[in-house]
Amino acid sequence: MPILQKIAYALLTLFGVVTVIFFLFTILPGDPAQMMLGQNQSQEQINNINAKYGFDESLGKQYLLYLNDLSPISLHSTNVSDFTSLESGKYSAQSLFCTASFCVALKFPHLRESFQKNGKTVNSVISETLPNTALLAISAISIALVIGIFLGIISAIYKDGFLDNSIQVLSTLGMSVPSFFSAILFAWFFAFVLQEYTHLNMSGNLYELDDYGEQNQLVLKNLILPAVVLGIRPLAVVTQLMRNALLDILHQDYIRTAKAKGLTNYQIIKNHALKNALNPVITAISGWFASMLAGAVFVEYIFGWNGLGKEIVDALNALDLPIIMGAVLVIAFLFICINIVVDLIHAYLDPKLKLN
């Protein structure tokens, strides 16, 4: 089946990403044990860390061990003193069956432990920050879709008029301005100059500390500025694509037939043109959504939004390689999944298309 072929290709792509990421970060200069221990360490401590995490093994074996950590079905030593043992505390897994020397277990992919967060697992770090980035990306995409489709329709209806020309200028400007510059500009103007009227903050998280020092106070207004800034460029792209696709469809023969029947522009666009015009928009927005999970880095950092992008910047500054590697793998996995979902949406919007 075509969908199974796409899943197989996706798994091969993900395997290639894993391989590239492992060797890219493994050959970087620096001792992982020293990164974990900091400046004050003894050789005995370094040796213990290397033995505990397998850093003293050959490069090929380290690669196989990394694949074993990531695989949902993995092999583990029955020797309790081995760092690949299920009893070592490294894994939380369900044993399927065991022999005298190894066990086969079912587990959630293990992205290893952070070098700088006192042994905190990368899985837990990503699970804490990814939902915030996903919320930010979904909010930005929603803004881009709603406003972009509306502006694209208006621009197509009033082609070459004042509204069309104004929308084209604004969309071109939106595509040209980098997100980090927009973030600084919006933070300064709306959260500093106009703060008395907007009551927006220049930085802040979805949850903030209350009067008792507990992080449980929901502050949705902190989402507004980063979501708007992150949505500017995809909004401009959606506007342009919607306008061009709609103009092409409005010149089709079946549209002329609909006009001859006396249908209004609203009826023609709603019942005949809009669904077909959404195909290029869906294609573009899927790529934007996946890239937002990585491209939100500067926006999150400027606005102090506690998401995966900000975590990547902090990890880069601290040379926390497991977090960087884990974040890149998660983003690649989500990108692949989104592409498969988009293919399914295409098949629904246009049944003539086949997943091949």
N, C-alpha and C positions, 0 to 999 in steps of 0.2 A: 504494500500500500504506500502511496506517496508520502503520507504523513509519517509513516515509520521510516522511510528513507530520510526525511528531513531530520528526524530525531537521531538517526544514525550519523548523519553528517554533522549534526550539532555536537554529538559526543566526541567525534573525531576532532572537531574544531576546539572543543574545550580541552581535550587531551594535548593538543598542540600549544594552547595557551599555558597550560600547567607546565609543560616542558620548558617553554621559553622563559617563563617567569622564574622557575627554579634555577636554571643555569645562569640566568642574567643576574640574579641577586646572590647566588652562591659564589660566583667568581669575583664579586666585589671585594676589594681589600678590607681587612678587618677580621677580628676574631669574634665570633658570636658569643663565646663564653665571657670575654672581656666586656662586650657590650651589655651583657646581662648583669655582670658583677660591678661594673663601674671602675673607677680608678684604683680604689683600695682593695686589692685582691692578692691572694697568694697563688703560687703555682699549683698547690694542692687543690685549692678551690676551683681553679680553671680545669684541672684534670677531672674533678668530680662532675662538673657541669658538662664537659665533653662526653664523659661516659654515660651520664644520665640521659642526654638528648641525642647521642649518636653522632656528635660533631667530629669525633675522632675516626669515624669510618671513612672508607674510600668514597670518592665522589659518586661513583656508580651505585654503591649501596645506599648512600644518603638519598639518592634520587628514588630508588625503589622503596625506601622507607617513607619518603614523602608521599609517593603514590599510595602506599598502604594506609597512611594517615587520612588521605582524602577519599579513598574508596569506601563506599557504604558497606561492602562485603570485604573483609580484610582478614589477614592471617596474623596470629599472635602466638608468641612463645608460651609454653607451659611452665617455663622456669620463672619463678616469682621474682628472682633477682634481675631479670632481663628487663630493659626499659620498654620492650615491645609486649610485655606480659599484660594481660587484662587486670591482674592484681596489682600492677604498679601504680594505679591511681591516675594514669595518664588518660585512659579511655573510660567512657561510659557506654558499654556495649552489651548486647545480648548474645551470648554464646549459642551458636547453632549446633556444632558438634566438635569434639576434640579427639586427638590421637595422643600418642605418648609424647610427641615433641611439639605439637602446635594445636591451636584452636582456630576454627573459622567462626567469625562473629559478624553480627549485623549491628551497625552503628551509624550515627550521624557523622558526616565528614568532619574530621578533626583538623583545624587550621593552626594547631600548635599554640604555644604560649607567648605572650608579649615579653620582650626583653626588658622593658622599662616599667611595667605596671605590676611589679611584685608577683610574677607568676600568673597573672590573670590571663585566662584563655582568650584567644583572638575571637572565637565564636561568641563569647559573652560581650566583648567590646563591640563587635559588629551588630549583635542583636540589640544593643542599647542605642546605637547611633543610626542604623539603617532605617528604622521606622520614621525618624525625624526627617531624613533626607527624602524618603519616599513620599511623605506628606508634603514636603516642600515642592518636589517635582510634580506630584499630582495636582497641587494647587496651581503651579505655574502653567502646566499643560492645559488645565481647565480654563484658566484665564485666556490663554492663547487660542484655544479652540472656539470658545464662545464669542469673544470679541473679533478674532481673526475671520471666522466664517461670516459673521455679520458684516464686517467691513468689506470682505471680498465680494459678497452679494451686492452691497450698495455700490461698490466700485464698478462692478460689471453692468449693473442696471444703468448707471449714469456715466457710461464710458466716454472718456475724453471731456467730461464736464468738470466743473470746479471741484465737486466732491471727489471725483475720481483722481484728479491731479493732486489734490491735498492729501488723500490717502496714500498715493504712490510716493509722495515726498516723505511722509512720515514713516512708511514701511521701509523705504531705502535707508533712512536715518537710523531706524531701529536695527537693521541688519548690519550697519556699519560700526556702531558704537560697541566697544568691548564691554562685557558684563561687569568687569571689575571697575571700569570707569563709571558705568551707570550706577553701580552700587554705591560708590563714594558720593556721586552727585545726588542721588535720591536720599541717602542717609543725611547728607548735609542740609538739603533743601527742605525735605518734609519732616525730618526728625530734629532739626536744629533751628532753622530759620522760621518754619511754620509750626514748631512744636506746641505753641500756645493754642493753636486751632486744631491740629491733627491729634495731639496727645500720643504720638508715636515715639518709640524709643529707637535710638541709633543702634543699639545692640540688645540682644536678649534671646532667651530660649523659649520653647513652648511651655515649659514649666519653670517657675521661679520659686525662690525661697519665700516662705511666709514669715510671719512675725515670730514664729517659734523655731526658725531655722530649718524647716523641713521643705523639701522640694516637691510640693504637691499643689501649688497654685497655678491653674491653667491661665495663660496669658495669650489669647489668640491674636491680639493685635500685633504681637511680635512677628507673626507669620506674614503680615501684609506686605511690607516693603521687600523682603527677600523674594517672595513669590512673584511680585510684580516685576522686579528687576530680572529674575531668572526667566520670566515669561515674555520679555520684550522681543528677543530675537526670534523665538518660534512663532510669536504672534505676527511678526512681519512676514515670515516665510509662509504661514498659513494664509495670510491676506493675499499675497501675490499668487500663490498656487490656486486658491479658491477663485480669484478673479479670472485667471487665465483659463482654468478648466471650465468655468461656467460660460465664458465667452465662446469657447470652442463648441460646447454642447448646444448653446442657444442658436448656433448656425446649422444644426443638424436638420435633416428633412422632417423627422418626426416632431420636432419643435415647431416647425413651420405649419405642419398639419394641426397641431394643437392650437396654434394661434388662429388658424383659419376656422376652427370650431368655435371661436369666440372666448376661449379661456383667458383669464387675466394673467398678468405677469406673476402674481403671487401664486396662482394655481399651477402655472407651468413650472415655476421653480420648485415649489413644494412637491408636486406629484410626479414630475418627469425629469427635471434636470439635477436637483440637489443630490440625490442618491449616487448618480454616476459621477458627479463632480467631486465627491468625497474620496474617491479612490486615491488620487495623488496626495491628498491631504493626509489620509491615514498612513500612507507610506512614509511621508516626511515626518509626521509627528511621532511615529514609532521610533525612528532614529533619534529624534530630538529627546524623547523621553529617556531612552537608554543612555544617551550621552549626558543628560542632565545629572544622572547619578554620579558621573565623574566630573562633569563641568561645573557642578555646584561648589567646587572647592573654594574658589575665591569669594563667591557670594556668601557662603556660610562663614568663612573666616572674617570677612569684613563686618558682617552683621552679628558675629558671635553666636551663630546658630549651631547648636550641638548636634551636628550631623556627621555622616561618614566622610564628607569632604574635609571638614575641619579636622577630623581625626587623622586623615591622611597627611595633612600639613604638619600636625603635631608629631606624627610618626616619622616623617621625613626629617624634621628638625632634630629628633632624638635618635635617628638611625634605628628605629624599631622595625626591623625588616619583616618579622612575621605579620605584623598588622598591615604593612604596605602590601605584601604578597597576598594576604587573605582578602583585603579590600579589592584589589585588582581582580582576583579570581571571582569574587562575588559579583562584581560589576559585569565581568565577561559572561558569567552564567546568566544573569538577568537579561543582558543584551540578546543572547541567543534565544532565551525563552520568549522575549518580546517579539522577536522576528517570526517565530513559529506562530504565535497568537495573531500577529498581523496577517500572515498568510491565510489563516482561517477566517479572519474578518473580511479579507478580499474575496474569498470564495463565497461568503454570505452576501456581500454587496453585489457581486457580479457572478452569478452561477455559471456563466460561460467560462470563467477562469478555472483552471485545474491546478491542484498542487503538484507540481512536477519539478 
